[in-house]
Amino acid sequence: MNHTGYLEYLQNLSGIYQAPPSNFESEWHDRSCTPNGPFMGNGDMHVVLLGDLKNQEFHISKSDMWTDEDSGRNVRAVTTGGVTIRPQEEPPCTEKLWKQEQRFWDAKVSASSAAGFVTEAFVAADENILFLEIQNSLENPLHLNVDLWAKEDDPTMPAQSGWDGSILWASRETSSGPRGNGAPARWVSRNCLAAAPLVGKWEVSRISDGRVSAGITLEPGRKCCLGIILCGGKDAWDAPERAVKRAALLDIPQIERLEKAHKQWWHDFWEKSYIWVPDQELENFYIGALYLFACVNRAEFVPAGQYPFCRSDDPAWAGDYHMDQEYLGQNEGFFSANRPELSDGVFRPLQDFMETGRQYAQTKMTVVHPSFQEPREGVLYPVGLGPWGVDSTVHDNDGEPWLGNMVSDASY
């Protein structure tokens, strides 16, 4: 099989979801892990499609949306918000219409709601834009709401929303403090989503501080096309202004150019090399894993922790970089799969922490075990790291780094 034949073969492989996701929360401490839904991403913008039989919820997060420790929890990755498509009335629900498909070859998601609308979506490979097309599949007009929202259930992470003409926006920022030691946060991450209608018109209203909604009516077979912008990051002060300004410039020719570049990026990614496996289930797992990591790991962005698609502000193990084996272990496959470029940013958290790690080796060896001598040469890492040179473990350990038995054989 040559490259051309493999790419054609890949078009027949996809992830099919035949029932709405059920594992929003994990059993482990009731914290959220990776949801069971279709994924999209470009290394910085992470999107997972969830919802129920009638509603479609596109949950959106950003690679650098991390909060500093607060009075209750450690440094951790948190989510931003999303966009929800829902019927305005209670429509007849035809369960056999429901289906979601994760296409690997072109990194797109198509989904059919039991309420009678169909969506197709992709996250542009080169820019933080979610393009969303909604079509009425019924024989009568369909009245829908498009809700743009920022997660607003934690008062320490303020959420706001509004609109500027036909552009919806919703923003969220992480806690500004105090931290566990009473000091202000070392950084604040601010994100803003902005949505613009590219085909079709809508009527706007606010639902809550963090949620704004637009009503649309689709005639049978007609479509509405949206562009959703994500702006912000660590210490970003002007995320709402930038997001609204960028959304105002969106048009169909731009989306077409972005889609062309998007298809080329994924074509080049899959064309690098391939393995044909006669076991279909095993091959689907291999392709799906490669796709997942290509969605969340790019050199120029904050690398993915353990749960980059988490919809919670309290992900399992803080969603951080766990140093006992999980973090590096989850990235080892890039090399054998001939995609080493996906690891280009993986070592940055280790490099950023190196100077503090040298100080730990000088002063923290007895925290690991009373019999260990200090000072020591070298670098001592805690169990968990955050980005930007941060120890993610001190809050749960009375201000001391949680070093556990990282330099012993007891774990193994």
Stockholm file with secondary structure:
# STOCKHOLM 1.0

chainA/1-412         MNHTGYLEYLQNLSGIYQAPPSNFESEWHDRSCTPNGPFMGNGDMHVVLLGDLKNQEFHISKSDMWTDEDSGRNVRAVTTGGVTIRPQEEPPCTEKLWKQEQRFWDAKVSASSAAGFVTEAFVAADENILFLEIQNSLENPLHLNVDLWAKEDDPTMPAQSGWDGSILWASRETSSGPRGNGAPARWVSRNCLAAAPLVGKWEVSRISDGRVSAGITLEPGRKCCLGIILCGGKDAWDAPERAVKRAALLDIPQIERLEKAHKQWWHDFWEKSYIWVPDQELENFYIGALYLFACVNRAEFVPAGQYPFCRSDDPAWAGDYHMDQEYLGQNEGFFSANRPELSDGVFRPLQDFMETGRQYAQTKMTVVHPSFQEPREGVLYPVGLGPWGVDSTVHDNDGEPWLGNMVSDASY
#=GR chainA/1-412 SS CCHHHHHHHHTTCEEEECSCCCCSSCSGGGCBCCCSSCEEESSSEEEEEEECSSCEEEEEEETTCEECCCSSCCSEECCCEEEEEEESSCCCCCGGGCEEEEETTTTEEEEECTTSEEEEEEECSSSSEEEEEEEECSSSCEEEEEEEEECCSCTTSCEEEEEETTEEEEEEECCCCCCTTSCCCSCCEEEEEEEEEEESCCEEEEEETTEEEEEEEECTTCEEEEEEEEEEEETCSCHHHHHHHHHHTCCHHHHHHHHHHHHHHHHHHHHSCCCCCSCHHHHHHHHHHHHHHHHHCCTTSCCCCSCTTCCSSSBGGGGCEETTTHHHHTTTHHHHTTCGGGGTTTTHHHHHHHHHHHHHHHHCHHHHCTTCCSSCSSCCCCSEECSTTCBSSGGGGTTSCCCTTTTSSTTC
#=GC SS_cons         CCHHHHHHHHTTCEEEECSCCCCSSCSGGGCBCCCSSCEEESSSEEEEEEECSSCEEEEEEETTCEECCCSSCCSEECCCEEEEEEESSCCCCCGGGCEEEEETTTTEEEEECTTSEEEEEEECSSSSEEEEEEEECSSSCEEEEEEEEECCSCTTSCEEEEEETTEEEEEEECCCCCCTTSCCCSCCEEEEEEEEEEESCCEEEEEETTEEEEEEEECTTCEEEEEEEEEEEETCSCHHHHHHHHHHTCCHHHHHHHHHHHHHHHHHHHHSCCCCCSCHHHHHHHHHHHHHHHHHCCTTSCCCCSCTTCCSSSBGGGGCEETTTHHHHTTTHHHHTTCGGGGTTTTHHHHHHHHHHHHHHHHCHHHHCTTCCSSCSSCCCCSEECSTTCBSSGGGGTTSCCCTTTTSSTTC
//
